[in-house]
Amino acid sequence: MNSNHHEFHGASSTQQITLRGPAELADALPFMLGFHPSDSVVLVALHGERGRFGGRVRVGIPRSPAEWSATADHLAECLVEGSTRRGDRPDAIVVFLCQDPAPGETGQRVMERLRPFAQRLRTACGALDAPVLEALCISDGLYFSYCCPDARCCPPDGTPLALSGTSVMAASAAYAGIQVRGSLKDMEARLKPWGSEGDAAQRAALNDAAAVIVPRILAGAPGGVGRQETRDTTLALVRRLIARFAAPPEAPVAGTPTGRSVVPPGLAGLVNGAAAGTASADARDDALLTPDEAAIVILGLQDRDTRDQAAEWMEGPEAAPALRLWRALSRRCVAPYQEYAAAPLTLAGWVAWSTGDEPSARVALGLALEADPEYLFARLLHQACNEGLDPESLRDCLRKERDARLAAASEGRPAITGESWEPDGTSAEVEGQPRYAPSGPGPVRAAATQADGHGTAPVPAGNRQRQQARQVARRTARQAGLRAAGAGRGPARAPSAARRRDAQPRPPRTAVVRRTGRRGARSGE
């Protein structure tokens, strides 16, 4: 293995770093992904005689060994087919298995436990004529090689990873402007509820808001008065909140609520160093948002047109406070409102991608798909981001939508805007790619066309409202009985569609990019 060289390309094609051996490969992984993966299997394509790095896929390590075989097959297929579709079939593959030890477990024990998975990955890749040149396990600050037989190079008890920031790769990446944003666990923690004492108040506010807003979304026609009033109220509140978040921290802001201002105890163990600073900043953002305000926006964003207009806060000085707001709203989607987080998580991913932070975008969009695997806006953005498309095409569509709406308002006439895409409920797969039918010529359509290049058949106009009602009703099934008498009132725990699916036998989870689900493969990470 020591004789093999691999080339890593930085921000430009002229920046090349040659990696020699397993130690430098293990050190390079966070710089390839933009974060330290945790509980992840990562496959990286190699091209040419010098092993130039290409595409990559990442997925969470399945908890059950029974899923390892199917996951290995799908990951290998995902990487090879994705690279081939981009015109550069991989000549070889490098495999990384990253997992922290469980309590009482050692890194070496993790390596041995995952050895059958590593072997299955090697077999799956070899079956597609893309041999695995190296398979590494990274655990407990050590790396282990499944391929190198030389104990002098790769001892069985592991080799310590290079100290952070001390390697040639770290220096070269810093020079090239490549950032590592901490661990995947820390990045996801910024987008999930913290489990603090404020959750009960947020849940009560969501209950009250759902009783008013959900019926308006379900019953109102897309251009009806009730839907439009809800949309206007939601967007006006978003506008005020973005202005509030944009104010300097030391400046008093009129209407600023009192809220959480310290890192919750449950999160304190997850953060240290730079991550602690982000957690404190997130806590300050949470303090700028009342439970009632969060509930109104979260429920209002379940309307597609409202969400699409909210996506227009995507660039310039508004982008940073908008991203902080969407993150804060994602953290307010407490149980049993987890599925509602798909909208703010998708908006957070969109703003991150629009402003050039692709690793953060993929994490947010991946969590959006975990919250709602059928949330098409997240799927389209995730696919486009992974395909390396330029977000400017979607930004241009959103700008045109906004300009047309403002022009119509100034002339006193109704705006004619397109709706986003949603699944038609009977989507078929063509060449492994889910097909969706457009409910109108909305701004997402251009991104979808670039993402997969496939045309779609239009949905009959009479079906649009029924589709939208089904989409919202699925997320709000638990909300029947919101007005139950007594202090313990809350959402009725009717089984959701996801719960009903879980109760039925189902095939192993797929890892193809366009079938991304709760643990679907995330290409390009």
VOKESE-167542 format. One record per residue: residue in three letters; x, y, z of N, C-alpha, C in turn. Coordinates in steps of 0.2 Angstrom, whole numbers, plus 5000, padded with zeros to 4 digits. Layout:
BEGIN
ALAXYZXYZXYZ/...
***
This chain:
BEGIN
MET500449945000500050005000500450065000/ASN501050065003501450125003501650144997/SER501750104992501950124985501450154981/ASN500850154983500250184979500250254981/HIS500150294976500050364976499250384974/HIS498950434978498350454976498350534976/GLU497950554971497950634970497350654973/PHE497350714977496750744979496750814976/HIS496250834973496250904970495850954974/GLY496151014975495851064980495351104976/ALA495251164978494751214976494851224968/SER495451214965495551224958495951164956/SER495851164949496151104946496951104946/THR497251154948497951164948498251144955/GLN497851134960498051124967497951044968/GLN498551014968498550934969498950924975/ILE498750864979499050844985499150764984/THR499750744984499850674983499850634990/LEU499450584991499450554997499750484996/ARG500150465001500550405001500350365007/GLY500050305006499950265012499250275015/PRO499050225020498450225024498450285028/ALA498950305031498950365036498750425033/GLU498950445027498750505024498050495021/LEU497850435019497150425017496750445022/ALA496850415028496450425034496350505036/ASP496950535035496950605037496550645032/ALA496550625026496250665020495450665021/LEU495150605024494450595023494050665026/PRO494150695031493750745033493850805028/PHE494350815025494450865020494050855014/MET494050785012493650775006492850785007/LEU492650775014491950775015491750845018/GLY492250885021492050945024491850945031/PHE491850875034491750865041492050795043/HIS492050785049492250725052491650675052/PRO491650625048491150575048491050535054/SER490450525057490350485062489850435061/ASP489950375063489450315062489350315054/SER489850315050489750315043490150275039/VAL489950245033490350215028490350255022/VAL491050265020491150315014491550275009/LEU491250285003491650254997491850314993/VAL492550304991492750364986493050324980/ALA492850354974493150334968493850354966/LEU494250314963494850324961494850324953/HIS495250364950495250364943496050364940/GLY496150334935496850334932497350294936/GLU497950294933498450264936498750294942/ARG498650354943498850384949498350394955/GLY497750364953497250364958496950424960/ARG496750464955496450534956495750524960/PHE495650554965495050554969494450584964/GLY493850544965493250564961492650574966/GLY492150544963491550544967491550504973/ARG491050514978491050484984490350474987/VAL490150424990489550414993489650405001/ARG489150425005489150415012488450395014/VAL488450345019487850325022488050305029/GLY487550305034487550285041487650205041/ILE488150185045488250115046487550085048/PRO487250035045486650005047486849965054/ARG486349975058486449945065486449865065/SER485949845060485949765060486349745055/PRO486849695057487249655051486849625046/ALA486249615047485749585042485749635036/GLU485849695037485749745032486349765028/TRP486949735030487549755028487649725020/SER487449665019487549645012487149685007/ALA486549705008486149745004486449815003/THR486649845009486949905009487549915005/ALA487949865005488649855002488449854994/ASP487949814992487849814985487549874982/HIS487149914986486849974984487350034984/LEU487750034989488350084989488750074983/ALA489050014982489450004976489150024969/GLU488450004969488150024963488050094962/CYS487850134968487750204968488350244965/LEU488950224968489550254966489750244959/VAL489750184957489950164950489450194945/GLU488850184946488350214941488350294941/GLY488450324947488450394947489050424944/SER489650394945490250414942490250404934/THR489950344932489850334925489450384922/ARG488850394925488450444922488750514921/ARG489250534925489650594924490150584920/GLY490250524916490750514911491450494914/ASP491550474920492150454922492050394927/ARG492050334924491950274928492550254932/PRO492450234939493050234943493450164941/ASP494050174942494550114941494650074947/ALA494550114953494650074959494250114965/ILE494250094971493850124976494250114982/VAL494150164987494350164994493750164998/VAL493750125003493250115008493450145015/PHE493050185018493150205025492550185029/LEU492650155035492150135040492350175046/CYS491950225048492050265054491550255059/GLN491750235065491250225071491650235077/ASP491350275082491550275088491450215093/PRO491850195097491750135101491150145106/ALA490750095107490250095112490550095119/PRO490150115124490450115131490750045132/GLY491350045135491749975136492049945130/GLU491949975124492249945118492849985116/THR493349955113493949985110493849995103/GLY494350035100494350045093494549975089/GLN494949935092495149875089494549825089/ARG494149835094493549785094493049815089/VAL492949875088492549905083492749885076/MET493449885075493749865068493549785067/GLU493549745072493449675071492649665070/ARG492249705074491549695073491349715066/LEU491649765063491449785056491849755050/ARG492249705052492649665047492249635042/PRO491649595044491249565039490949615034/PHE490749675037490449735032491049755027/ALA491649765030492149785025492249735020/GLN492249665022492349615017491849615011/ARG491149625014490649625009490649685004/LEU490949745007490949805003491549784997/ARG492049754999492549734994492349694989/THR491949644991491649594986491149634981/ALA490749674984490249714980490549754975/CYS491049794977491449834972491849794967/GLY492149744969492449694964492049664959/ALA491349654961490949624956490749674951/LEU490849744952490749794947491349814944/ASP491849774944492549784941492849854944/ALA492749864950493049924953493349904960/PRO493949874959494249844965494349894971/VAL494349864977494449904983495249904984/LEU495549964983496349964984496449964992/GLU496049994996496150005003495450015006/ALA495449975012494849985016495049995023/LEU494850055026495150075033494550085038/CYS494650065044494250075049494550135054/ILE494150185055494350245059493950245065/SER494250235071493850225077494350245083/ASP494050285088494450305094495150335093/GLY495150375088495750415086496350365083/LEU496150305081496550265077496250245070/TYR496750225066496550195060496750125059/PHE496450075056496550005055496449995048/SER496949955045496849935038496549865037/TYR496049855033495849785032496249755026/CYS496649795022496949765016497749755017/CYS498049795021498749795022498949745026/PRO499349695024499549635028500249655032/ASP500549705031501149725034501049755041/ALA501249715046501149745053501549805055/ARG502149815051502549865052502249935050/CYS501849925044501449985042500749995045/CYS500449935046499749945049499649885054/PRO499949905060499849855066499149835068/PRO499049775070498349755071498049795077/ASP498349825081498049865087497949935085/GLY498049955078497950015076498550065076/THR498450125072498950175072498550245073/PRO498850285078498550345079498550395073/LEU497950425073497850475068498350535069/ALA498450575064498850635064498550685069/LEU498850725073498550775077498250825072/SER497650855074497350895070497750955068/GLY497750975062498051035059498851025058/THR499150965060499850955059500050925053/SER499650895049499850855043499950905037/VAL500250875032500350905026499650925022/MET499250875023498550885020498250945024/ALA498250945030497951005034498251065031/ALA498851075031499151135028498951155021/SER498951105017498851115010498051135009/ALA497651105013496951115013496851185016/ALA497151205021497051275023497251325018/TYR497851315015498051355009497551365004/ALA497251305002496751304997496051324999/GLY495951345005495351365008494851315009/ILE495051255010494551195011494451195019/GLN493851195021493651195028493451135031/VAL493551115037493251055040492851085046/ARG492151075045491651105050491551065056/GLY491951025058491850985064491550915063/SER491250885068491050815066490350825064/LEU490150765060489450765058488950765063/LYS489150735069488650735075488550805077/ASP489050845078488950915080488550955075/MET488650945068488350975063487550965063/GLU487450895065486750875065486350905071/ALA486750915077486550935083486251005082/ARG486551045078486351115077485651115074/LEU485351065071484751065067484251015070/LYS484350995076483850955080483650985086/PRO483050965089482850985095483350965101/TRP483451015106483951005111483650965117/GLY483050955117482750915123482850955129/SER482651025129482751065135482051075138/GLU482051115144481451125147480951165143/GLY481151195138480751235134480351195129/ASP480451135128480051095123479351085125/ALA479151085131478451085133478051145130/ALA478351205132478051265129478051265122/GLN478551245118478551245111477951195108/ARG477951135112477451095110476751115110/ALA476551155116475951185117475751235112/ALA476351275110476251325105476051295098/LEU476451245096476251205090475551175090/ASN475351155096474651125096474151185095/ASP474251235098473751295097473751325090/ALA474351325087474451355080474151305075/ALA474251245076474051195071473251195071/ALA472951205077472251205077471951255073/VAL472351315071472051365067472351365060/ILE472951345059473251355053473151295048/VAL473251235051473151175047472451165044/PRO471951185047471251185043471251235037/ARG471551285038471551335033471951305027/ILE472551275028472951245023472551195019/LEU472251145023471851095020471251115017/ALA470851155019470251175016470251225011/GLY470751275011470751325007471051305000/ALA470751334995471051334988471751364988/PRO472151344983472851384983472851454983/GLY472351484979472251554979471751584983/GLY471451544988470951564992471151614997/VAL470551645000470751705005471051675011/GLY470851615014471151585020471851565019/ARG471951535013472651515012473151575011/GLN472851625007473251685006473351725012/GLU472851735017472951765023473451735027/THR473451665027473951625031474651645028/ARG474751645022475351655018475651725020/ASP475151775019475451835021475651845028/THR475251815033475451825040476151785041/THR476251735038476851695039477451735036/LEU477351755030477951785027478151855030/ALA477551895033477751955036478051945043/LEU477951885046478251865052478951845051/VAL479051805045479751795043480151855042/ARG479851905039480251965037480451995043/ARG480052005048480252035055480751995058/LEU480751925058481151885062481851895058/ILE481951895052482551905049482851965050/ALA482452015051482752085053483052085060/ARG482652045064482852035071483551995072/PHE483551945068484151905068484751945065/ALA484651985060485152025057485452085061/ALA485052105067485352155071485952135075/PRO486452175076487052165080486852135087/PRO487252085089487052055096486952105101/GLU487352155101487352205107486752255106/ALA486452255100485952305099485252285102/PRO484952315106484252295108483752305102/VAL483352245102482852245096482152245099/ALA481752285096481152295099480752225098/GLY480452205103480052145103480452085104/THR481052095106481452035107481251995113/PRO481051925112480751895118481351865122/THR481151845128481551815132481551735131/GLY482151705131482151635129482751605132/ARG482951545129483551505131484151545129/SER484551555133485151595132485851555133/VAL485751495136486351455137486251395134/VAL486851355133486851295130486551245135/PRO486051205132485651155137486151105139/PRO486051085145486451035148486550965144/GLY486050955140486050895136486550895130/LEU486650955128487050975122487850985125/ALA487951005131488551025133489150965132/GLY488950905133489450855132489550845124/LEU489250865120489350855113489850915110/VAL489950965113490251025110490951035114/ASN491451055111492051085114492351125109/GLY492851165111493151215106492751255102/ALA492851245095492451285090491751265091/ALA491551205092490851185092490551215097/ALA490851225103490551255109490251325107/GLY490751365103490551425101489951425096/THR489851385092489251375088488651365092/ALA488751315097488151305101487951365105/SER488351405107488151465111487851515106/ALA488051515100487751565095487051535094/ASP486951475093486351445092485851455098/ALA486151455104485651465110485451545110/ARG485951585108485751655107485151665102/ASP485251635096484751635091484051605094/ASP484051555098483451525101483151575105/ALA483551615109483251665113482951725110/LEU483051735103482651785099482051765096/LEU481851705098481251675095480751645100/THR480151675100479651645105479351585103/PRO479051545107478751475105478151495100/ASP477751545101477151565097477451585090/GLU477951625090478251645083478451585079/ALA478851545083479151485080478551435077/ALA478051425081477451385079477151415073/ILE477051475073476651505067477051495060/VAL477751505061478151495055478151425053/ILE478251385057478351315056477751285052/LEU477151305055476551275052476351315046/GLY476551375045476451415039476851385033/LEU477451365035477951335029477651275027/GLN477151235030476951175027476551195020/ASP476351255019476051275012476651285007/ARG476551255002477151254997477351324994/ASP476751364993476951424990477251474995/THR477051465001477351505007478151485007/ARG478251415007478951395008479351415002/ASP479051414996479451444990479651514990/GLN479151554993479251624994479851634999/ALA479751595004480251605010480951585007/ALA481051545002481651524999482051584995/GLU481651634994481951694991482451734995/TRP482451725002482951745006483551705006/MET483951715001484451664999485151684997/GLU485151754997485851784995485851854998/GLY486451884998486551955000486551955008/PRO486452015011486452015018485951975021/GLU485351955018484851925021484951845022/ALA485451825018485551745018485851725025/ALA486251755028486551735035486051735040/PRO485651785041485151785046484551735044/ALA484451725038483851675036484151605038/LEU484751595036485051525038484951515045/ARG485151565049485051555057484351545059/LEU483851575056483151575057482951505056/TRP483151475050482851405048483151355052/ARG483851365055484051315059483751325066/ALA483551385068483251385075482551355074/LEU482151365069481551335068481551255067/SER482051235064482151155064482251135071/ARG482651165076482651145082482051155086/ARG481551185084480951195088480451145085/CYS480551095081480151045079480150985083/VAL479850995089479950945095479350895093/ALA479450835097478950785096478250805098/PRO477750785095477750745089477750775082/TYR478050835082478050875076478750865072/GLN479050815072479650805069479650805061/GLU479050785058479050785051478950855048/TYR478750905053478650975050479351005049/ALA479850975052480551005051480750995044/ALA480450955040480650955033480751015029/ALA480251065031480251125027480851175030/PRO480851185036481451235038482151195037/LEU482151135037482851095036482951105028/THR482451105024482651105017482851175015/LEU482451225019482651295017483351315020/ALA483551285026484251285028484751255023/GLY484551205021485051165016485051215009/TRP484551245007484551285001484951345002/VAL484851375008485251435009486051425009/ALA486151365013486851345013487151335007/TRP486851295002487051274996487151344992/SER486651384992486651444988487251494990/THR487451484996488051534998488651494998/GLY488651434995489351394994489551344999/ASP489151335004489251285010488951225008/GLU489251185004488951125001488951065007/PRO489451055011489451005016488851015021/SER488751085023488151095028487551085024/ALA487551105018486851095014486751025014/ARG487150975012487050905012486750875019/VAL487050905024486850875031486150895032/ALA485950965031485350985032484850955027/LEU484950945021484550915016484450835018/GLY484950805020484950735023484450725029/LEU484450775033484050775039483350785037/ALA483250835032482550845029482250785027/LEU482650745023482450675020482250625026/GLU482650625031482550585037481850605040/ALA481750665040481050695043480450675039/ASP480550675032480050665027480350635021/PRO480450575020480750545014480450565008/GLU479850585008479450605002479450675000/TYR479850715004479850785003480250804997/LEU479850814991480250824985480650884984/PHE480550934987480950994987481650974989/ALA481650944995482350914998482650874993/ARG482250824990482550774986482950804980/LEU482550854977482850884971483450924973/LEU483450964978484051004980484550954982/HIS484450904985484950854987485350824981/GLN484850804976485150774970485550834966/ALA485250894965485650944962486350964965/CYS486350964972486950984975487450924974/ASN487250864975487650804974487950804967/GLU487550824962487750824955488250874953/GLY488350924958488850974957488551034952/LEU487851034952487551094948487651164951/ASP487651214947487651274950486951304952/PRO486951324959486351344961486051414958/GLU486451444954486251504951485651494947/SER485551434944484951424939484251434944/LEU484351404950483751404954483651474957/ARG484251504959484151574961483851624956/ASP484051614950483751654944482951644944/CYS482751584944482051564944481651604950/LEU481951594956481651624962481651704961/ARG482151734958482151804957481651824953/LYS481551784947480951804942480351794945/GLU480251744949479551734953479451794957/ARG479951814961479851874966479751934962/ASP480051944956479952014952479252014949/ALA479051954947478351954944477851964949/ARG477951934955477451944960477452024963/LEU478052054963478052124966477752164960/ALA477952154954477652194948476852184948/ALA476652124949475852114949475552154955/ALA475952154961475652194967475652264966/SER476152294962476152364961475652384956/GLU475452344952474952354947474252344949/GLY474152314955473552294958473152234955/ARG473552194952473252134949473552074952/PRO473152014952473451954955474051924952/ALA474451904956475051874953474951804951/ILE475251784946475151714943475851684944/THR475951634949476551604950476451534950/GLY476951494948476951424948477051394955/GLU476751334956476851294962477451244961/SER477651224967478251174967477951104965/TRP478451064964478250994962478150954969/GLU477650914968477550864973477450794970/PRO477550744974477450674971476650664969/ASP476550624964475850614962475550554965/GLY475950524970475650464973475750404970/THR475850404963475950344959476550344955/SER477050374958477650384954477950314952/ALA478250314945478550254943479350274943/GLU479750224942480450224942480650214935/VAL481050254932481350244926482150254927/GLU482450194925483250184926483450204933/GLY483050184938483150184945483050254948/GLN482750304944482650364946481850374947/PRO481650394953480950414954480650464950/ARG480050454947479850504942479250544946/TYR479150604945478650644948478350684943/ALA477750704945477350744940477250814943/PRO477350864939477350934941476650954942/SER476550994947475851024949475851094946/GLY476351114943476351184940477051204938/PRO477151254935477851274932478251314937/GLY478251294943478551334949479351334948/PRO479651374953480351384952480751324953/VAL480551274956480951214957480951174950/ARG480551184945480551144939481251144936/ALA481551204935482151214931482651174935/ALA482751174941483251134945483151064944/ALA482451044944482350964943482550944936/THR482450984931482550974924483350964923/GLN483751004927484451004926484650944930/ALA484350924936484550874940484550804937/ASP483950784933483950724930483850714923/GLY483750774920483650774913483050744910/HIS482550724914481950684912481350734912/GLY480950724907480350764906479850724910/THR479250764912478750734916478050754913/ALA477550704914476950724912476550764917/PRO476150814914475750864919475250824922/VAL475050844928474550824932473950854930/PRO473350824929472750854928472550904934/ALA472350964932472251024936471751004942/GLY471250954941470850934946471150894952/ASN471750864950472050824955472550864960/ARG472650934958473150964962473050974969/GLN472351004970472151014977472150944981/ARG471950894978471950834982472650804983/GLN473150814979473750794980474050834986/GLN473950904986474150944992473850924998/ALA473250914998472850895004473150835007/ARG473250785003473550725005474250735008/GLN474650775005475350785007475350825014/VAL474850865015474850905022474450855027/ALA473950825024473550775029474050725032/ARG474450695028474950645031475350675036/ARG475550735036475950765041475550785047/THR474950795046474450825051474050765054/ALA474150705053473650655055473650655063/ARG474150665066474150665073473850725076/GLN473650775072473350835075472650835076/ALA472250785074471550775076471550775083/GLY471050805086470950805093471350855097/LEU471550905094472050955097471650985102/ARG470950995102470551025107470350975112/ALA470650925113470450875119470450915125/ALA469850895129469850935136470350905140/GLY470450955145470950935151471650965149/ALA472050975155472651005154473150955150/GLY473050895150473450855146473350845139/ARG472950895136472850895129473450895124/GLY473350865119473950865114473750825108/PRO474150825103474050795097473850725097/ALA473350695094473150625094473650585091/ARG473850535094474450495091474150445086/ALA473850465081473650425076474250395072/PRO474250335070474850315067474950345060/SER475550375059475750415053475850365048/ALA475950385042476050345036476750305037/ALA477250345040477850315041477850255046/ARG477350265051477350215056476950155053/ARG476450165049476150105046476550075041/ARG477050105037477450075033477950025037/ASP478150055043478650015047478349955050/ALA477649955050477349895053477349835048/GLN477449855042477449805036478149775034/PRO478149715032478749695029479049735023/ARG479649755023479849795018480549775016/PRO480749785009481449765007481949805011/PRO482649785010483149825014483149895011/ARG483449945015483450015013483950015007/THR483750055002484150064997484650124998/ALA485250124994485750174995485850214989/VAL485350204984485450244978485250314979/VAL485650364977485550434978484850454977/ARG484550434972483850454970483350414974/ARG483550374979483050344983483250354990/THR483550414991483750424998483150425003/GLY483250385008482750385013483050405020/ARG482850365025483050385032483850375033/ARG484050325029484750305030485050305022/GLY484750335018484950325011485650355009/ALA485950335004486650355003486650425001/ARG487150465003487150535001487750544997/SER487650544990488250554986488550624986/GLY489150624985489550684985489750714992/GLU489550674997489750705004490550685005/
***
